[in-house]
Amino acid sequence: MKDRVLGEDPSGIESIIERLIRDQYQGGSTIMTAISAVEIALWDIVGKECGQPLYKLEAAPRRGSQPTPMDGMAAAKHRRSMRLRP
């Protein structure tokens, strides 16, 4: 799994996780737990890079609708444009 993650852009969380799941589909619950840990680590990297806590990166607020999950860098850009701070 390490070879599939190291060197990748951490802001591409969705594509990295999709690729890990696709490539490891026969691994069972242990592999899925490891993939979950990788996803959390990627979100943490993006949050630290943007200076934002994870809960602010998970979704963009919208009036009259439920929050929509965003890619890490898209969420960070949204937060900067709204001038939100941790």
LINDA-V271511 format. One record per residue. N is the residue number from 1. RES is the residue in one small letter. PSI is psi as a letter, one per 30 degrees, with the letter a starting at -180 (999 if undefined). NEAR is the number of other C-alpha atoms within 8 Angstrom. D_LAST is the distance of its C-alpha to the last C-alpha in whole Angstrom. Layout:
# LINDA-V271511
n=N res=RES psi=PSI near=NEAR d_last=D_LAST
n=N res=RES psi=PSI near=NEAR d_last=D_LAST
This chain:
# LINDA-V271511
n=1 res=m psi=e near=5 d_last=32
n=2 res=k psi=e near=5 d_last=31
n=3 res=d psi=f near=5 d_last=33
n=4 res=r psi=f near=7 d_last=31
n=5 res=v psi=e near=8 d_last=28
n=6 res=l psi=k near=6 d_last=28
n=7 res=g psi=f near=4 d_last=28
n=8 res=e psi=l near=8 d_last=26
n=9 res=d psi=j near=5 d_last=23
n=10 res=p psi=f near=9 d_last=20
n=11 res=s psi=f near=10 d_last=19
n=12 res=g psi=h near=11 d_last=22
n=13 res=i psi=e near=12 d_last=21
n=14 res=e psi=e near=7 d_last=24
n=15 res=s psi=e near=7 d_last=27
n=16 res=i psi=e near=10 d_last=26
n=17 res=i psi=e near=10 d_last=26
n=18 res=e psi=e near=8 d_last=29
n=19 res=r psi=e near=8 d_last=31
n=20 res=l psi=e near=11 d_last=31
n=21 res=i psi=e near=10 d_last=32
n=22 res=r psi=e near=7 d_last=35
n=23 res=d psi=f near=6 d_last=36
n=24 res=q psi=g near=8 d_last=36
n=25 res=y psi=f near=7 d_last=37
n=26 res=q psi=g near=4 d_last=40
n=27 res=g psi=f near=8 d_last=38
n=28 res=g psi=a near=7 d_last=37
n=29 res=s psi=e near=6 d_last=34
n=30 res=t psi=e near=7 d_last=34
n=31 res=i psi=e near=9 d_last=33
n=32 res=m psi=e near=10 d_last=31
n=33 res=t psi=e near=8 d_last=29
n=34 res=a psi=e near=8 d_last=28
n=35 res=i psi=e near=11 d_last=27
n=36 res=s psi=e near=8 d_last=24
n=37 res=a psi=e near=8 d_last=23
n=38 res=v psi=e near=8 d_last=23
n=39 res=e psi=e near=10 d_last=21
n=40 res=i psi=e near=8 d_last=19
n=41 res=a psi=e near=8 d_last=19
n=42 res=l psi=e near=11 d_last=19
n=43 res=w psi=e near=13 d_last=15
n=44 res=d psi=e near=9 d_last=14
n=45 res=i psi=e near=9 d_last=15
n=46 res=v psi=e near=12 d_last=14
n=47 res=g psi=e near=14 d_last=10
n=48 res=k psi=e near=9 d_last=11
n=49 res=e psi=e near=7 d_last=13
n=50 res=c psi=f near=7 d_last=10
n=51 res=g psi=h near=7 d_last=7
n=52 res=q psi=k near=12 d_last=5
n=53 res=p psi=l near=9 d_last=6
n=54 res=l psi=e near=9 d_last=10
n=55 res=y psi=f near=6 d_last=10
n=56 res=k psi=f near=11 d_last=8
n=57 res=l psi=f near=14 d_last=11
n=58 res=e psi=e near=10 d_last=13
n=59 res=a psi=l near=11 d_last=15
n=60 res=a psi=k near=12 d_last=15
n=61 res=p psi=k near=7 d_last=15
n=62 res=r psi=k near=7 d_last=19
n=63 res=r psi=k near=4 d_last=21
n=64 res=g psi=g near=4 d_last=24
n=65 res=s psi=l near=5 d_last=23
n=66 res=q psi=k near=6 d_last=22
n=67 res=p psi=k near=8 d_last=18
n=68 res=t psi=k near=7 d_last=20
n=69 res=p psi=k near=7 d_last=19
n=70 res=m psi=l near=10 d_last=18
n=71 res=d psi=l near=10 d_last=18
n=72 res=g psi=e near=14 d_last=16
n=73 res=m psi=e near=9 d_last=16
n=74 res=a psi=e near=8 d_last=17
n=75 res=a psi=e near=14 d_last=13
n=76 res=a psi=e near=12 d_last=12
n=77 res=k psi=e near=8 d_last=14
n=78 res=h psi=e near=9 d_last=14
n=79 res=r psi=e near=12 d_last=10
n=80 res=r psi=e near=8 d_last=11
n=81 res=s psi=f near=7 d_last=14
n=82 res=m psi=f near=6 d_last=12
n=83 res=r psi=h near=6 d_last=10
n=84 res=l psi=k near=7 d_last=7
n=85 res=r psi=l near=5 d_last=4
n=86 res=p psi=999 near=6 d_last=0
